[in-house]
Amino acid sequence: MDDLTDVYNELIMEHSMNSYNKKKLEKADYSEIGHNPNCGDEITLELKLNGDIIEDMAFSGHGCAISQASTSIMIDTLKGKTMEEAKEIIKTFIAMIKREITDEEELQKLEDAIAFKNVSHMPARVKCALLAWHTIEDILNQKEKEKENGK
Amino acid sequence: MNVEEIKKDFPILQNRNIAYLDSGATTQKPLQVIKAVEEFYENYNANPHRGAYSLSMEATEKYEDTRTKIANFINAKHREEIIFSKNATESLNLIAYSYGVDKLEKDDEIVISIMEHHSNLVPWQKVAKQTKSKLNYMYINDEFEISDEEIESKITDKTKIVGITHVSNVLGTINNVKKIIKYAHKKGAVAIVDASQSIPHMKIDVQDLDCDFLVFSGHKMLAPLGIGVLYGKKEILNKMTPFLMGGDMIEYVYEQETTFAPLPNKFEAGTQNVEGVIGLGAAIDYIESLGYDNIQKLEEKVVSYAINELSKLDYLTLYLTPNKENHSGVISFNIKGVHPHDVASILDSEGVCVRSRKPLCATTYEIFRY
């Protein structure tokens, strides 16, 4: 890593230290725990839907600066999106971290979450950045299954 | 003893610009060890105990000579009390399965300390479940030590097995293993010592300790990865059933029955990690050439300097016993308000390798609230 300030940039530090998304939702439709046994990071992600739209999200738990900021910025990015749009963004974020997508233009849809691009150069921290995104993926997959089962 | 001279023995420290502070996880290897492995493959490689040709016999000799070397190194009474394994974890699993599962009965007790490495903890959970015995813990006091009262209240007449780490990989505490072993014996239990973190730093004498079992990994004491040792008292090992079945641990094989080889082969199934054994022998030679006295003097200097400097940082919390004589080389700390994983990344960017994440032992982790 040449310059760590690329990773621990202002946006990431702000979200990791004092996130307004770290709270409890009054009425959540889904609540899912994301756990990274290697480093002990654990988050609980809450999600409230309005039809197909992600109306609100919040998180609680503890972890490193990267996992905490990634969770908070993900919430900012996905709030107000349809489930389909969210899935596309999640896919792009995971691909960015795994260095499968590097094209800046393609990454624009990630909005602030593009700030984690440099984590892709730090293999030891990939899991931290992806924790929340895998957790929301689980929720959306679960929702899809419910839909298929006609719930 | 000159640090700069010693550093020259470690090629990786010449090739990489790092401060390697993670020897508790695995040590770097001196050239003497690397060369010994190379020399084995270039001149002696064959399967020990198998061939009737001179090359195989020479390989056998090298392998068995190292067993004797290790027996002398830890002052075992008999060379066949030294069993080669993959690492301390495998040695502990061997004890858990071949001793624990066989000997324990319902309501018996297993006692270990709260600062055990997972490999001296999880196997005992399994044994306890399987035999319906109980797993009890000796906890630490405010000084990160196990008090005499704790030892005497946890080891009871029902205790059959006591497991204790000599030096904690999380806290650096040197446990009073002699006292624990003595008390275990008084209550009729066998005592197992995990010496993985102590053997690179201090002389181990199994007869003086009077432990029934002692385990360690080669890779934490300058030897290659994948080689470990189990020491067990001969009379106990003789009564135990084999752990793994296969080649070299058998005497006669019939279609339905097999008789097993005597010690130590009984516990060494399959072709062994001979290069690891050779490397471990070279590591012991290297440690002995430096001398434990010199190693300790040097460590004392480095460790007290580090503790002294780290104590000056008010944003840093140290977790170590205030009793200097009970502390080895591990220094655990937290930076207030910063997750250990972030600390490790930032130190890494400066070429400093430290252990981060939660400590290997989730149970001890409870005290590391940052």
Chai-1 contact restraints between the chains, C-beta under 6 A:
chainA,res_idxA,chainB,res_idxB,connection_type,confidence,min_distance_angstrom,max_distance_angstrom,comment,restraint_id
A,M1,B,S349,contact,1.0,0.0,6.0,A-B,restraint_1
A,L4,B,S349,contact,1.0,0.0,6.0,A-B,restraint_2
A,N38,B,R357,contact,1.0,0.0,6.0,A-B,restraint_3
A,C39,B,H341,contact,1.0,0.0,6.0,A-B,restraint_4
A,C39,B,R357,contact,1.0,0.0,6.0,A-B,restraint_5
A,G40,B,K358,contact,1.0,0.0,6.0,A-B,restraint_6
A,C64,B,H339,contact,1.0,0.0,6.0,A-B,restraint_7
A,C64,B,H341,contact,1.0,0.0,6.0,A-B,restraint_8
A,C64,B,D342,contact,1.0,0.0,6.0,A-B,restraint_9
A,A65,B,D342,contact,1.0,0.0,6.0,A-B,restraint_10
